[in-house]
Amino acid sequence: MPLSSKNTFYKLVDALSTGRHSFGSAVTRRQTANRPQGPFTPTFADRPGEQVQIDSTPLDVMVVLDSGLTARADLTIAVDVATRTICAAVLRPVGTKAVDASLLLARMLVPEPMRPGWSQSLRMAASRMPHRRLLAADTRMEQAAAKPVIVPDTVVIDGGKVFSSDTFIRACDRLGVSVQRSRPRTPTDKAIVEATFSAINTLFCQHLAGYTGPNVSRRGERVEEQAVWTIPELQDLLDEWLLAGWQASPHDSLRDPFRPKKAMSPNDKYASLVAACGYLPLVLRGEDYLELLPVAWRAVNDYGIRINYRTYDCADLGPWRRQHSGHTAKRGLWEVHYDPYDLSHVFVRTQQGWITVPWVHLPLVSAPFADFTWSHARRLAAGAGLDDTNEAVVARVLDELLTRAEHGPDNRTAKIVGRTRAAAAIPSPAAEPEPESETDTAAEAQPPASVVSFGVFDAHAEAERWL
């Protein structure tokens, strides 16, 4: 069978690859294949908070963790459909938890406070938002930054475990927010938040040190060694950029019906909509934040409360020991709330209010610890041949781990960024000494003065000496 000509062959290849991106990036092919077959219908909302889309994704920036290692951070954001306002944005190390999504809802309801070092032009009083009218309804707006406070009516989530968890659903129910799940493998159901992630990577992340690019084909060489920002520092930069850049910049999808050719910023759109629908503040108390934490149902025994091989006890638990909680569906167990990022205390709900219960071995540990830190300490104890179910033994291993992390890494691996530019500027001790001058020689001829040394108190070494 004779082969066709080159031009005919190229026409056939173009016909087969049109719309499929067959010879380009594999990422684009996956995104193209994941598009729904039906037509895409844009999402509309007429007032702030009518629909808020929430999602989480790894940020395209390498950050420096407290231990000196580098990793990507997870970004969780909530975007208001009506105004395109990023109501809240939270950065965490990779592995966002359900409590992060719950606290994201709480952060949406609190005005963004002005921080030291921020320009006065970022204040709400200096913006075109109706600051005086909002201040009359909510006194918290007096020192607030120029970002709207939006109370969501409906949040749109995907099927991720973080958002479909009992902790997040219970937090939404507590705040009176209805939850709408998108269809599986249909990113167009929450296309606005997906497009916002792309905008953040394009407008913000690519200007930071340690930018990884959207995929490996667009990644630079040795990006890990270029990372300089910690997660708190990057969070502060992101919050400031959201105020100065995102909220004040015109958005293509925001148009005034009377001036359709002029794009509006999220703050301008909010100012026009809040004048029509009004603003009703929702103030959270300390108990409301406890309600947003994860829940574990446990019995109050003679020794206290046991959670994941940790014992919590205090004198306030006395009247409730060996008692039925009144929750028949939970077999009489008590409702215990805990913060997975700080396991030093738990919070028990009783008929008379909340009780804060500390960990019994808290004096053995030098710093707060998270659940993944506790799990890692148990693995280290098991690897050393110790009993990983004995919390006193694990507490000593945990304190050792936290102490090493406080002093920084002790090895030179490819992932460790202890080699900073500041260290490179320090002259090497092996450098060639400069020729001595006559003044230096005369100074060395004088007898040295007596030096009284002062020792440095080391609590760990002192404890080992007494033991």
Buried (B, 14 or more C-beta within 10 A) or exposed (E): EEEEEEEEEEEEEEEEEEEEBEEEEEBEBEEEEEEEEEEEEEBEBEBBBBBBBBBBBBBBBBBBBBBBBBBBBBBBBBBBBBBBBBBBBBBBBEEBBBBBBBBBBBBBBBBBEBEEEBEEEBBBBEBEBBBEBBBEEBEBBEEBBBBBBBBBBBBBBBEBEBBBBEBBBBBBEBBEBEBEBBEEEBBBBBBBBBBBBEEBBEEBBBEBEBBBBBEEEEEEEEBBBBBBBBBEEBBBBBBBBBBBEBBBEEBEEBBEEEEEEEBBBBBBBBBBBBEEEEBEBBEBEEEBBBBBBBBBBBBBEEEBBBBEEBBBBBEEBEEBBEEEBEEEEEEBBBBBBBBBBEBBBBBBBBEEEBBEBBBBBBEBBBBBBBBEBBEBBBEBBBEEEBEBEEBEBBBBBBBBBBBEBEEEBEEEEEBBBBEEEEEEEEEEEEEEEEEEEEEEEEEEEEEEEEEEEEEEEEEEEEEEEEE
